Amino acid sequence: MDRLEQDIGAMRARIENLHLDMVELRDDVKSLTLQVSMGRGALKVIGITGTIVAALTTFAAWASQNFKHYNM
């Protein structure tokens, strides 16, 4: 009977450790999800900024070519 109680105690300790590991893993996943979300947001901002810069540069080049004849 003592052996059975020891085995049950050992299994209970393993289950508690497994539960703690799962809680820690869940927290790590939440943290990574947040970081990925922030990274996606940063990429969107960089993409929009790059598009605006490219559009302004293209417009400036177009304007300088088209209005060169008027000495503007």
Predicted model as a PDB file, atoms N, CA, C, CB and O in Angstrom, pLDDT in the B-factor column:
MODEL        1                                                                  
ATOM      1  N   MET A   1       0.812  -1.191   0.000  1.00 82.00           N  
ATOM      2  CA  MET A   1       0.000   0.000   0.000  1.00 82.00           C  
ATOM      3  C   MET A   1       0.866   1.269   0.000  1.00 82.00           C  
ATOM      4  CB  MET A   1      -0.930  -0.010   1.202  1.00 82.00           C  
ATOM      5  O   MET A   1       0.526   2.265  -0.640  1.00 82.00           O  
ATOM      6  N   ASP A   2       1.983   1.215   0.724  1.00 89.00           N  
ATOM      7  CA  ASP A   2       2.890   2.366   0.750  1.00 89.00           C  
ATOM      8  C   ASP A   2       3.449   2.647  -0.637  1.00 89.00           C  
ATOM      9  CB  ASP A   2       4.038   2.126   1.740  1.00 89.00           C  
ATOM     10  O   ASP A   2       3.577   3.798  -1.054  1.00 89.00           O  
ATOM     11  N   ARG A   3       3.772   1.588  -1.329  1.00 92.00           N  
ATOM     12  CA  ARG A   3       4.314   1.733  -2.688  1.00 92.00           C  
ATOM     13  C   ARG A   3       3.289   2.417  -3.590  1.00 92.00           C  
ATOM     14  CB  ARG A   3       4.710   0.349  -3.274  1.00 92.00           C  
ATOM     15  O   ARG A   3       3.653   3.300  -4.367  1.00 92.00           O  
ATOM     16  N   LEU A   4       2.037   2.035  -3.506  1.00 91.00           N  
ATOM     17  CA  LEU A   4       0.977   2.635  -4.313  1.00 91.00           C  
ATOM     18  C   LEU A   4       0.818   4.123  -3.973  1.00 91.00           C  
ATOM     19  CB  LEU A   4      -0.358   1.886  -4.092  1.00 91.00           C  
ATOM     20  O   LEU A   4       0.650   4.955  -4.864  1.00 91.00           O  
ATOM     21  N   GLU A   5       0.874   4.444  -2.682  1.00 92.00           N  
ATOM     22  CA  GLU A   5       0.768   5.845  -2.281  1.00 92.00           C  
ATOM     23  C   GLU A   5       1.948   6.659  -2.794  1.00 92.00           C  
ATOM     24  CB  GLU A   5       0.678   5.956  -0.762  1.00 92.00           C  
ATOM     25  O   GLU A   5       1.782   7.813  -3.189  1.00 92.00           O  
ATOM     26  N   GLN A   6       3.135   6.069  -2.790  1.00 93.00           N  
ATOM     27  CA  GLN A   6       4.306   6.751  -3.316  1.00 93.00           C  
ATOM     28  C   GLN A   6       4.172   6.981  -4.821  1.00 93.00           C  
ATOM     29  CB  GLN A   6       5.571   5.947  -3.011  1.00 93.00           C  
ATOM     30  O   GLN A   6       4.499   8.053  -5.328  1.00 93.00           O  
ATOM     31  N   ASP A   7       3.686   5.959  -5.524  1.00 92.00           N  
ATOM     32  CA  ASP A   7       3.488   6.098  -6.964  1.00 92.00           C  
ATOM     33  C   ASP A   7       2.446   7.172  -7.280  1.00 92.00           C  
ATOM     34  CB  ASP A   7       3.064   4.759  -7.572  1.00 92.00           C  
ATOM     35  O   ASP A   7       2.625   7.963  -8.207  1.00 92.00           O  
ATOM     36  N   ILE A   8       1.369   7.198  -6.516  1.00 94.00           N  
ATOM     37  CA  ILE A   8       0.333   8.212  -6.721  1.00 94.00           C  
ATOM     38  C   ILE A   8       0.896   9.604  -6.429  1.00 94.00           C  
ATOM     39  CB  ILE A   8      -0.899   7.926  -5.823  1.00 94.00           C  
ATOM     40  O   ILE A   8       0.609  10.554  -7.159  1.00 94.00           O  
ATOM     41  N   GLY A   9       1.679   9.727  -5.389  1.00 93.00           N  
ATOM     42  CA  GLY A   9       2.308  11.008  -5.068  1.00 93.00           C  
ATOM     43  C   GLY A   9       3.260  11.462  -6.163  1.00 93.00           C  
ATOM     44  O   GLY A   9       3.289  12.638  -6.525  1.00 93.00           O  
ATOM     45  N   ALA A  10       4.045  10.512  -6.692  1.00 94.00           N  
ATOM     46  CA  ALA A  10       4.980  10.844  -7.767  1.00 94.00           C  
ATOM     47  C   ALA A  10       4.211  11.271  -9.023  1.00 94.00           C  
ATOM     48  CB  ALA A  10       5.902   9.638  -8.080  1.00 94.00           C  
ATOM     49  O   ALA A  10       4.603  12.224  -9.695  1.00 94.00           O  
ATOM     50  N   MET A  11       3.127  10.572  -9.335  1.00 96.00           N  
ATOM     51  CA  MET A  11       2.327  10.933 -10.501  1.00 96.00           C  
ATOM     52  C   MET A  11       1.681  12.306 -10.306  1.00 96.00           C  
ATOM     53  CB  MET A  11       1.249   9.866 -10.765  1.00 96.00           C  
ATOM     54  O   MET A  11       1.597  13.091 -11.251  1.00 96.00           O  
ATOM     55  N   ARG A  12       1.228  12.595  -9.099  1.00 96.00           N  
ATOM     56  CA  ARG A  12       0.627  13.902  -8.812  1.00 96.00           C  
ATOM     57  C   ARG A  12       1.664  15.016  -9.002  1.00 96.00           C  
ATOM     58  CB  ARG A  12       0.056  13.937  -7.367  1.00 96.00           C  
ATOM     59  O   ARG A  12       1.350  16.074  -9.547  1.00 96.00           O  
ATOM     60  N   ALA A  13       2.881  14.775  -8.555  1.00 95.00           N  
ATOM     61  CA  ALA A  13       3.949  15.763  -8.721  1.00 95.00           C  
ATOM     62  C   ALA A  13       4.257  15.975 -10.202  1.00 95.00           C  
ATOM     63  CB  ALA A  13       5.222  15.317  -7.970  1.00 95.00           C  
ATOM     64  O   ALA A  13       4.463  17.109 -10.634  1.00 95.00           O  
ATOM     65  N   ARG A  14       4.289  14.888 -10.985  1.00 96.00           N  
ATOM     66  CA  ARG A  14       4.537  15.007 -12.426  1.00 96.00           C  
ATOM     67  C   ARG A  14       3.430  15.795 -13.109  1.00 96.00           C  
ATOM     68  CB  ARG A  14       4.662  13.621 -13.065  1.00 96.00           C  
ATOM     69  O   ARG A  14       3.693  16.621 -13.982  1.00 96.00           O  
ATOM     70  N   ILE A  15       2.196  15.536 -12.710  1.00 96.00           N  
ATOM     71  CA  ILE A  15       1.060  16.248 -13.309  1.00 96.00           C  
ATOM     72  C   ILE A  15       1.134  17.732 -12.968  1.00 96.00           C  
ATOM     73  CB  ILE A  15      -0.284  15.650 -12.820  1.00 96.00           C  
ATOM     74  O   ILE A  15       0.876  18.574 -13.828  1.00 96.00           O  
ATOM     75  N   GLU A  16       1.480  18.061 -11.733  1.00 96.00           N  
ATOM     76  CA  GLU A  16       1.603  19.469 -11.344  1.00 96.00           C  
ATOM     77  C   GLU A  16       2.713  20.148 -12.140  1.00 96.00           C  
ATOM     78  CB  GLU A  16       1.881  19.594  -9.830  1.00 96.00           C  
ATOM     79  O   GLU A  16       2.543  21.279 -12.594  1.00 96.00           O  
ATOM     80  N   ASN A  17       3.848  19.470 -12.314  1.00 96.00           N  
ATOM     81  CA  ASN A  17       4.954  20.026 -13.099  1.00 96.00           C  
ATOM     82  C   ASN A  17       4.550  20.207 -14.558  1.00 96.00           C  
ATOM     83  CB  ASN A  17       6.192  19.117 -13.004  1.00 96.00           C  
ATOM     84  O   ASN A  17       4.881  21.212 -15.187  1.00 96.00           O  
ATOM     85  N   LEU A  18       3.833  19.227 -15.084  1.00 96.00           N  
ATOM     86  CA  LEU A  18       3.362  19.323 -16.461  1.00 96.00           C  
ATOM     87  C   LEU A  18       2.405  20.502 -16.613  1.00 96.00           C  
ATOM     88  CB  LEU A  18       2.674  18.013 -16.891  1.00 96.00           C  
ATOM     89  O   LEU A  18       2.469  21.235 -17.600  1.00 96.00           O  
ATOM     90  N   HIS A  19       1.527  20.680 -15.646  1.00 96.00           N  
ATOM     91  CA  HIS A  19       0.591  21.803 -15.682  1.00 96.00           C  
ATOM     92  C   HIS A  19       1.348  23.134 -15.656  1.00 96.00           C  
ATOM     93  CB  HIS A  19      -0.395  21.724 -14.496  1.00 96.00           C  
ATOM     94  O   HIS A  19       1.027  24.048 -16.415  1.00 96.00           O  
ATOM     95  N   LEU A  20       2.349  23.239 -14.783  1.00 95.00           N  
ATOM     96  CA  LEU A  20       3.136  24.469 -14.710  1.00 95.00           C  
ATOM     97  C   LEU A  20       3.874  24.727 -16.021  1.00 95.00           C  
ATOM     98  CB  LEU A  20       4.134  24.396 -13.549  1.00 95.00           C  
ATOM     99  O   LEU A  20       3.965  25.868 -16.475  1.00 95.00           O  
ATOM    100  N   ASP A  21       4.402  23.658 -16.629  1.00 95.00           N  
ATOM    101  CA  ASP A  21       5.072  23.803 -17.922  1.00 95.00           C  
ATOM    102  C   ASP A  21       4.088  24.276 -19.002  1.00 95.00           C  
ATOM    103  CB  ASP A  21       5.720  22.467 -18.341  1.00 95.00           C  
ATOM    104  O   ASP A  21       4.439  25.097 -19.849  1.00 95.00           O  
ATOM    105  N   MET A  22       2.871  23.760 -18.965  1.00 96.00           N  
ATOM    106  CA  MET A  22       1.869  24.169 -19.947  1.00 96.00           C  
ATOM    107  C   MET A  22       1.473  25.632 -19.751  1.00 96.00           C  
ATOM    108  CB  MET A  22       0.630  23.269 -19.850  1.00 96.00           C  
ATOM    109  O   MET A  22       1.272  26.350 -20.731  1.00 96.00           O  
ATOM    110  N   VAL A  23       1.358  26.082 -18.509  1.00 95.00           N  
ATOM    111  CA  VAL A  23       1.039  27.482 -18.235  1.00 95.00           C  
ATOM    112  C   VAL A  23       2.166  28.376 -18.758  1.00 95.00           C  
ATOM    113  CB  VAL A  23       0.816  27.712 -16.712  1.00 95.00           C  
ATOM    114  O   VAL A  23       1.912  29.410 -19.376  1.00 95.00           O  
ATOM    115  N   GLU A  24       3.403  27.971 -18.505  1.00 96.00           N  
ATOM    116  CA  GLU A  24       4.550  28.739 -18.989  1.00 96.00           C  
ATOM    117  C   GLU A  24       4.574  28.772 -20.515  1.00 96.00           C  
ATOM    118  CB  GLU A  24       5.861  28.145 -18.449  1.00 96.00           C  
ATOM    119  O   GLU A  24       4.847  29.815 -21.108  1.00 96.00           O  
ATOM    120  N   LEU A  25       4.295  27.653 -21.142  1.00 96.00           N  
ATOM    121  CA  LEU A  25       4.253  27.590 -22.599  1.00 96.00           C  
ATOM    122  C   LEU A  25       3.155  28.501 -23.144  1.00 96.00           C  
ATOM    123  CB  LEU A  25       4.028  26.143 -23.070  1.00 96.00           C  
ATOM    124  O   LEU A  25       3.364  29.192 -24.141  1.00 96.00           O  
ATOM    125  N   ARG A  26       1.989  28.508 -22.500  1.00 96.00           N  
ATOM    126  CA  ARG A  26       0.886  29.370 -22.933  1.00 96.00           C  
ATOM    127  C   ARG A  26       1.296  30.836 -22.849  1.00 96.00           C  
ATOM    128  CB  ARG A  26      -0.374  29.117 -22.077  1.00 96.00           C  
ATOM    129  O   ARG A  26       0.982  31.619 -23.746  1.00 96.00           O  
ATOM    130  N   ASP A  27       1.992  31.214 -21.784  1.00 95.00           N  
ATOM    131  CA  ASP A  27       2.451  32.593 -21.652  1.00 95.00           C  
ATOM    132  C   ASP A  27       3.463  32.944 -22.739  1.00 95.00           C  
ATOM    133  CB  ASP A  27       3.065  32.818 -20.270  1.00 95.00           C  
ATOM    134  O   ASP A  27       3.437  34.050 -23.281  1.00 95.00           O  
ATOM    135  N   ASP A  28       4.353  32.009 -23.059  1.00 95.00           N  
ATOM    136  CA  ASP A  28       5.326  32.234 -24.129  1.00 95.00           C  
ATOM    137  C   ASP A  28       4.629  32.398 -25.479  1.00 95.00           C  
ATOM    138  CB  ASP A  28       6.331  31.071 -24.191  1.00 95.00           C  
ATOM    139  O   ASP A  28       5.018  33.247 -26.281  1.00 95.00           O  
ATOM    140  N   VAL A  29       3.612  31.597 -25.728  1.00 96.00           N  
ATOM    141  CA  VAL A  29       2.867  31.703 -26.985  1.00 96.00           C  
ATOM    142  C   VAL A  29       2.158  33.047 -27.070  1.00 96.00           C  
ATOM    143  CB  VAL A  29       1.848  30.555 -27.115  1.00 96.00           C  
ATOM    144  O   VAL A  29       2.140  33.672 -28.130  1.00 96.00           O  
ATOM    145  N   LYS A  30       1.573  33.499 -25.959  1.00 95.00           N  
ATOM    146  CA  LYS A  30       0.926  34.812 -25.941  1.00 95.00           C  
ATOM    147  C   LYS A  30       1.932  35.913 -26.252  1.00 95.00           C  
ATOM    148  CB  LYS A  30       0.263  35.069 -24.578  1.00 95.00           C  
ATOM    149  O   LYS A  30       1.636  36.832 -27.016  1.00 95.00           O  
ATOM    150  N   SER A  31       3.109  35.820 -25.666  1.00 94.00           N  
ATOM    151  CA  SER A  31       4.149  36.816 -25.896  1.00 94.00           C  
ATOM    152  C   SER A  31       4.580  36.819 -27.364  1.00 94.00           C  
ATOM    153  CB  SER A  31       5.360  36.549 -24.986  1.00 94.00           C  
ATOM    154  O   SER A  31       4.716  37.879 -27.975  1.00 94.00           O  
ATOM    155  N   LEU A  32       4.790  35.638 -27.920  1.00 95.00           N  
ATOM    156  CA  LEU A  32       5.186  35.552 -29.325  1.00 95.00           C  
ATOM    157  C   LEU A  32       4.088  36.070 -30.250  1.00 95.00           C  
ATOM    158  CB  LEU A  32       5.534  34.110 -29.687  1.00 95.00           C  
ATOM    159  O   LEU A  32       4.375  36.721 -31.255  1.00 95.00           O  
ATOM    160  N   THR A  33       2.839  35.784 -29.913  1.00 94.00           N  
ATOM    161  CA  THR A  33       1.723  36.277 -30.710  1.00 94.00           C  
ATOM    162  C   THR A  33       1.702  37.803 -30.709  1.00 94.00           C  
ATOM    163  CB  THR A  33       0.390  35.721 -30.177  1.00 94.00           C  
ATOM    164  O   THR A  33       1.472  38.424 -31.747  1.00 94.00           O  
ATOM    165  N   LEU A  34       1.937  38.396 -29.563  1.00 94.00           N  
ATOM    166  CA  LEU A  34       1.986  39.851 -29.464  1.00 94.00           C  
ATOM    167  C   LEU A  34       3.131  40.421 -30.298  1.00 94.00           C  
ATOM    168  CB  LEU A  34       2.135  40.279 -28.004  1.00 94.00           C  
ATOM    169  O   LEU A  34       2.958  41.425 -30.988  1.00 94.00           O  
ATOM    170  N   GLN A  35       4.294  39.785 -30.234  1.00 94.00           N  
ATOM    171  CA  GLN A  35       5.441  40.257 -31.001  1.00 94.00           C  
ATOM    172  C   GLN A  35       5.188  40.145 -32.498  1.00 94.00           C  
ATOM    173  CB  GLN A  35       6.693  39.472 -30.622  1.00 94.00           C  
ATOM    174  O   GLN A  35       5.552  41.042 -33.258  1.00 94.00           O  
ATOM    175  N   VAL A  36       4.568  39.054 -32.926  1.00 94.00           N  
ATOM    176  CA  VAL A  36       4.249  38.880 -34.343  1.00 94.00           C  
ATOM    177  C   VAL A  36       3.255  39.949 -34.785  1.00 94.00           C  
ATOM    178  CB  VAL A  36       3.677  37.466 -34.610  1.00 94.00           C  
ATOM    179  O   VAL A  36       3.383  40.512 -35.872  1.00 94.00           O  
ATOM    180  N   SER A  37       2.276  40.223 -33.947  1.00 94.00           N  
ATOM    181  CA  SER A  37       1.277  41.243 -34.267  1.00 94.00           C  
ATOM    182  C   SER A  37       1.932  42.618 -34.413  1.00 94.00           C  
ATOM    183  CB  SER A  37       0.186  41.287 -33.181  1.00 94.00           C  
ATOM    184  O   SER A  37       1.614  43.366 -35.337  1.00 94.00           O  
ATOM    185  N   MET A  38       2.843  42.945 -33.502  1.00 94.00           N  
ATOM    186  CA  MET A  38       3.544  44.226 -33.599  1.00 94.00           C  
ATOM    187  C   MET A  38       4.420  44.265 -34.840  1.00 94.00           C  
ATOM    188  CB  MET A  38       4.394  44.474 -32.345  1.00 94.00           C  
ATOM    189  O   MET A  38       4.534  45.306 -35.487  1.00 94.00           O  
ATOM    190  N   GLY A  39       5.040  43.138 -35.177  1.00 93.00           N  
ATOM    191  CA  GLY A  39       5.870  43.071 -36.380  1.00 93.00           C  
ATOM    192  C   GLY A  39       5.054  43.291 -37.635  1.00 93.00           C  
ATOM    193  O   GLY A  39       5.493  43.986 -38.550  1.00 93.00           O  
ATOM    194  N   ARG A  40       3.869  42.705 -37.686  1.00 94.00           N  
ATOM    195  CA  ARG A  40       2.995  42.904 -38.837  1.00 94.00           C  
ATOM    196  C   ARG A  40       2.586  44.363 -38.952  1.00 94.00           C  
ATOM    197  CB  ARG A  40       1.755  42.012 -38.734  1.00 94.00           C  
ATOM    198  O   ARG A  40       2.558  44.921 -40.049  1.00 94.00           O  
ATOM    199  N   GLY A  41       2.269  44.980 -37.821  1.00 93.00           N  
ATOM    200  CA  GLY A  41       1.919  46.399 -37.831  1.00 93.00           C  
ATOM    201  C   GLY A  41       3.064  47.257 -38.327  1.00 93.00           C  
ATOM    202  O   GLY A  41       2.860  48.189 -39.105  1.00 93.00           O  
ATOM    203  N   ALA A  42       4.275  46.940 -37.872  1.00 94.00           N  
ATOM    204  CA  ALA A  42       5.450  47.692 -38.313  1.00 94.00           C  
ATOM    205  C   ALA A  42       5.674  47.520 -39.805  1.00 94.00           C  
ATOM    206  CB  ALA A  42       6.695  47.248 -37.541  1.00 94.00           C  
ATOM    207  O   ALA A  42       6.020  48.481 -40.492  1.00 94.00           O  
ATOM    208  N   LEU A  43       5.480  46.307 -40.317  1.00 94.00           N  
ATOM    209  CA  LEU A  43       5.643  46.082 -41.751  1.00 94.00           C  
ATOM    210  C   LEU A  43       4.609  46.855 -42.557  1.00 94.00           C  
ATOM    211  CB  LEU A  43       5.545  44.596 -42.067  1.00 94.00           C  
ATOM    212  O   LEU A  43       4.918  47.363 -43.634  1.00 94.00           O  
ATOM    213  N   LYS A  44       3.389  46.948 -42.051  1.00 95.00           N  
ATOM    214  CA  LYS A  44       2.362  47.726 -42.743  1.00 95.00           C  
ATOM    215  C   LYS A  44       2.763  49.197 -42.803  1.00 95.00           C  
ATOM    216  CB  LYS A  44       0.995  47.571 -42.042  1.00 95.00           C  
ATOM    217  O   LYS A  44       2.646  49.831 -43.851  1.00 95.00           O  
ATOM    218  N   VAL A  45       3.238  49.742 -41.677  1.00 95.00           N  
ATOM    219  CA  VAL A  45       3.653  51.147 -41.637  1.00 95.00           C  
ATOM    220  C   VAL A  45       4.809  51.379 -42.598  1.00 95.00           C  
ATOM    221  CB  VAL A  45       4.054  51.561 -40.205  1.00 95.00           C  
ATOM    222  O   VAL A  45       4.818  52.370 -43.329  1.00 95.00           O  
ATOM    223  N   ILE A  46       5.781  50.481 -42.606  1.00 96.00           N  
ATOM    224  CA  ILE A  46       6.931  50.613 -43.508  1.00 96.00           C  
ATOM    225  C   ILE A  46       6.471  50.527 -44.958  1.00 96.00           C  
ATOM    226  CB  ILE A  46       7.989  49.523 -43.215  1.00 96.00           C  
ATOM    227  O   ILE A  46       6.945  51.282 -45.806  1.00 96.00           O  
ATOM    228  N   GLY A  47       5.554  49.615 -45.244  1.00 96.00           N  
ATOM    229  CA  GLY A  47       5.038  49.469 -46.606  1.00 96.00           C  
ATOM    230  C   GLY A  47       4.293  50.706 -47.066  1.00 96.00           C  
ATOM    231  O   GLY A  47       4.478  51.154 -48.198  1.00 96.00           O  
ATOM    232  N   ILE A  48       3.454  51.266 -46.208  1.00 96.00           N  
ATOM    233  CA  ILE A  48       2.705  52.479 -46.571  1.00 96.00           C  
ATOM    234  C   ILE A  48       3.656  53.654 -46.768  1.00 96.00           C  
ATOM    235  CB  ILE A  48       1.657  52.820 -45.485  1.00 96.00           C  
ATOM    236  O   ILE A  48       3.516  54.425 -47.718  1.00 96.00           O  
ATOM    237  N   THR A  49       4.626  53.784 -45.860  1.00 97.00           N  
ATOM    238  CA  THR A  49       5.599  54.874 -45.977  1.00 97.00           C  
ATOM    239  C   THR A  49       6.416  54.739 -47.258  1.00 97.00           C  
ATOM    240  CB  THR A  49       6.534  54.896 -44.754  1.00 97.00           C  
ATOM    241  O   THR A  49       6.651  55.726 -47.956  1.00 97.00           O  
ATOM    242  N   GLY A  50       6.843  53.529 -47.565  1.00 96.00           N  
ATOM    243  CA  GLY A  50       7.601  53.303 -48.796  1.00 96.00           C  
ATOM    244  C   GLY A  50       6.783  53.612 -50.039  1.00 96.00           C  
ATOM    245  O   GLY A  50       7.306  54.168 -51.005  1.00 96.00           O  
ATOM    246  N   THR A  51       5.515  53.259 -50.021  1.00 97.00           N  
ATOM    247  CA  THR A  51       4.640  53.544 -51.154  1.00 97.00           C  
ATOM    248  C   THR A  51       4.475  55.043 -51.344  1.00 97.00           C  
ATOM    249  CB  THR A  51       3.273  52.884 -50.957  1.00 97.00           C  
ATOM    250  O   THR A  51       4.503  55.538 -52.471  1.00 97.00           O  
ATOM    251  N   ILE A  52       4.302  55.767 -50.239  1.00 97.00           N  
ATOM    252  CA  ILE A  52       4.151  57.224 -50.329  1.00 97.00           C  
ATOM    253  C   ILE A  52       5.429  57.866 -50.866  1.00 97.00           C  
ATOM    254  CB  ILE A  52       3.797  57.818 -48.948  1.00 97.00           C  
ATOM    255  O   ILE A  52       5.368  58.753 -51.717  1.00 97.00           O  
ATOM    256  N   VAL A  53       6.582  57.420 -50.373  1.00 97.00           N  
ATOM    257  CA  VAL A  53       7.857  57.971 -50.841  1.00 97.00           C  
ATOM    258  C   VAL A  53       8.049  57.679 -52.331  1.00 97.00           C  
ATOM    259  CB  VAL A  53       9.033  57.387 -50.023  1.00 97.00           C  
ATOM    260  O   VAL A  53       8.478  58.553 -53.085  1.00 97.00           O  
ATOM    261  N   ALA A  54       7.736  56.462 -52.751  1.00 97.00           N  
ATOM    262  CA  ALA A  54       7.878  56.113 -54.169  1.00 97.00           C  
ATOM    263  C   ALA A  54       6.932  56.942 -55.027  1.00 97.00           C  
ATOM    264  CB  ALA A  54       7.609  54.613 -54.387  1.00 97.00           C  
ATOM    265  O   ALA A  54       7.311  57.389 -56.110  1.00 97.00           O  
ATOM    266  N   ALA A  55       5.701  57.154 -54.555  1.00 97.00           N  
ATOM    267  CA  ALA A  55       4.738  57.954 -55.325  1.00 97.00           C  
ATOM    268  C   ALA A  55       5.203  59.404 -55.431  1.00 97.00           C  
ATOM    269  CB  ALA A  55       3.339  57.894 -54.674  1.00 97.00           C  
ATOM    270  O   ALA A  55       5.126  59.997 -56.507  1.00 97.00           O  
ATOM    271  N   LEU A  56       5.682  59.975 -54.340  1.00 97.00           N  
ATOM    272  CA  LEU A  56       6.156  61.357 -54.376  1.00 97.00           C  
ATOM    273  C   LEU A  56       7.382  61.507 -55.270  1.00 97.00           C  
ATOM    274  CB  LEU A  56       6.479  61.840 -52.967  1.00 97.00           C  
ATOM    275  O   LEU A  56       7.496  62.487 -56.007  1.00 97.00           O  
ATOM    276  N   THR A  57       8.290  60.550 -55.210  1.00 97.00           N  
ATOM    277  CA  THR A  57       9.485  60.585 -56.058  1.00 97.00           C  
ATOM    278  C   THR A  57       9.099  60.480 -57.526  1.00 97.00           C  
ATOM    279  CB  THR A  57      10.454  59.450 -55.681  1.00 97.00           C  
ATOM    280  O   THR A  57       9.623  61.207 -58.369  1.00 97.00           O  
ATOM    281  N   THR A  58       8.186  59.576 -57.820  1.00 96.00           N  
ATOM    282  CA  THR A  58       7.733  59.401 -59.200  1.00 96.00           C  
ATOM    283  C   THR A  58       7.042  60.672 -59.690  1.00 96.00           C  
ATOM    284  CB  THR A  58       6.778  58.187 -59.312  1.00 96.00           C  
ATOM    285  O   THR A  58       7.269  61.103 -60.821  1.00 96.00           O  
ATOM    286  N   PHE A  59       6.205  61.271 -58.852  1.00 96.00           N  
ATOM    287  CA  PHE A  59       5.522  62.506 -59.236  1.00 96.00           C  
ATOM    288  C   PHE A  59       6.531  63.627 -59.476  1.00 96.00           C  
ATOM    289  CB  PHE A  59       4.510  62.924 -58.151  1.00 96.00           C  
ATOM    290  O   PHE A  59       6.402  64.383 -60.439  1.00 96.00           O  
ATOM    291  N   ALA A  60       7.528  63.737 -58.611  1.00 94.00           N  
ATOM    292  CA  ALA A  60       8.543  64.788 -58.771  1.00 94.00           C  
ATOM    293  C   ALA A  60       9.310  64.592 -60.071  1.00 94.00           C  
ATOM    294  CB  ALA A  60       9.519  64.794 -57.573  1.00 94.00           C  
ATOM    295  O   ALA A  60       9.580  65.559 -60.783  1.00 94.00           O  
ATOM    296  N   ALA A  61       9.663  63.354 -60.385  1.00 93.00           N  
ATOM    297  CA  ALA A  61      10.378  63.090 -61.640  1.00 93.00           C  
ATOM    298  C   ALA A  61       9.494  63.408 -62.838  1.00 93.00           C  
ATOM    299  CB  ALA A  61      10.846  61.621 -61.702  1.00 93.00           C  
ATOM    300  O   ALA A  61       9.952  64.005 -63.812  1.00 93.00           O  
ATOM    301  N   TRP A  62       8.240  63.014 -62.767  1.00 92.00           N  
ATOM    302  CA  TRP A  62       7.305  63.292 -63.857  1.00 92.00           C  
ATOM    303  C   TRP A  62       7.117  64.799 -64.047  1.00 92.00           C  
ATOM    304  CB  TRP A  62       5.947  62.619 -63.582  1.00 92.00           C  
ATOM    305  O   TRP A  62       7.134  65.303 -65.170  1.00 92.00           O  
ATOM    306  N   ALA A  63       6.938  65.512 -62.922  1.00 91.00           N  
ATOM    307  CA  ALA A  63       6.726  66.954 -62.993  1.00 91.00           C  
ATOM    308  C   ALA A  63       7.952  67.655 -63.551  1.00 91.00           C  
ATOM    309  CB  ALA A  63       6.383  67.512 -61.615  1.00 91.00           C  
ATOM    310  O   ALA A  63       7.821  68.572 -64.362  1.00 91.00           O  
ATOM    311  N   SER A  64       9.129  67.244 -63.136  1.00 89.00           N  
ATOM    312  CA  SER A  64      10.344  67.903 -63.642  1.00 89.00           C  
ATOM    313  C   SER A  64      10.519  67.640 -65.133  1.00 89.00           C  
ATOM    314  CB  SER A  64      11.588  67.415 -62.872  1.00 89.00           C  
ATOM    315  O   SER A  64      11.030  68.509 -65.839  1.00 89.00           O  
ATOM    316  N   GLN A  65      10.121  66.492 -65.631  1.00 88.00           N  
ATOM    317  CA  GLN A  65      10.219  66.202 -67.061  1.00 88.00           C  
ATOM    318  C   GLN A  65       9.184  66.985 -67.863  1.00 88.00           C  
ATOM    319  CB  GLN A  65      10.045  64.706 -67.308  1.00 88.00           C  
ATOM    320  O   GLN A  65       9.487  67.506 -68.937  1.00 88.00           O  
ATOM    321  N   ASN A  66       7.974  67.065 -67.342  1.00 87.00           N  
ATOM    322  CA  ASN A  66       6.902  67.721 -68.087  1.00 87.00           C  
ATOM    323  C   ASN A  66       6.992  69.239 -68.055  1.00 87.00           C  
ATOM    324  CB  ASN A  66       5.573  67.291 -67.545  1.00 87.00           C  
ATOM    325  O   ASN A  66       6.595  69.890 -69.021  1.00 87.00           O  
ATOM    326  N   PHE A  67       7.493  69.815 -66.992  1.00 84.00           N  
ATOM    327  CA  PHE A  67       7.530  71.262 -66.878  1.00 84.00           C  
ATOM    328  C   PHE A  67       8.915  71.838 -67.173  1.00 84.00           C  
ATOM    329  CB  PHE A  67       7.089  71.674 -65.497  1.00 84.00           C  
ATOM    330  O   PHE A  67       9.150  73.028 -66.963  1.00 84.00           O  
ATOM    331  N   LYS A  68       9.824  71.005 -67.655  1.00 79.00           N  
ATOM    332  CA  LYS A  68      11.164  71.464 -68.012  1.00 79.00           C  
ATOM    333  C   LYS A  68      11.081  72.480 -69.148  1.00 79.00           C  
ATOM    334  CB  LYS A  68      12.063  70.272 -68.415  1.00 79.00           C  
ATOM    335  O   LYS A  68      11.885  73.410 -69.205  1.00 79.00           O  
ATOM    336  N   HIS A  69      10.131  72.312 -70.037  1.00 74.00           N  
ATOM    337  CA  HIS A  69      10.007  73.175 -71.207  1.00 74.00           C  
ATOM    338  C   HIS A  69       9.537  74.577 -70.832  1.00 74.00           C  
ATOM    339  CB  HIS A  69       9.046  72.559 -72.209  1.00 74.00           C  
ATOM    340  O   HIS A  69       9.747  75.519 -71.596  1.00 74.00           O  
ATOM    341  N   TYR A  70       8.914  74.727 -69.684  1.00 71.00           N  
ATOM    342  CA  TYR A  70       8.394  76.022 -69.268  1.00 71.00           C  
ATOM    343  C   TYR A  70       9.340  76.757 -68.336  1.00 71.00           C  
ATOM    344  CB  TYR A  70       7.061  75.848 -68.598  1.00 71.00           C  
ATOM    345  O   TYR A  70       9.005  77.829 -67.831  1.00 71.00           O  
ATOM    346  N   ASN A  71      10.522  76.192 -68.102  1.00 65.00           N  
ATOM    347  CA  ASN A  71      11.541  76.773 -67.218  1.00 65.00           C  
ATOM    348  C   ASN A  71      10.988  77.081 -65.828  1.00 65.00           C  
ATOM    349  CB  ASN A  71      12.107  78.048 -67.838  1.00 65.00           C  
ATOM    350  O   ASN A  71      11.214  78.161 -65.283  1.00 65.00           O  
ATOM    351  N   MET A  72      10.281  76.143 -65.280  1.00 56.00           N  
ATOM    352  CA  MET A  72       9.695  76.322 -63.946  1.00 56.00           C  
ATOM    353  C   MET A  72      10.625  75.818 -62.898  1.00 56.00           C  
ATOM    354  CB  MET A  72       8.358  75.616 -63.830  1.00 56.00           C  
ATOM    355  O   MET A  72      10.310  75.882 -61.710  1.00 56.00           O  
TER     356      MET A  72                                                      
ENDMDL                                                                          
END                                                                             
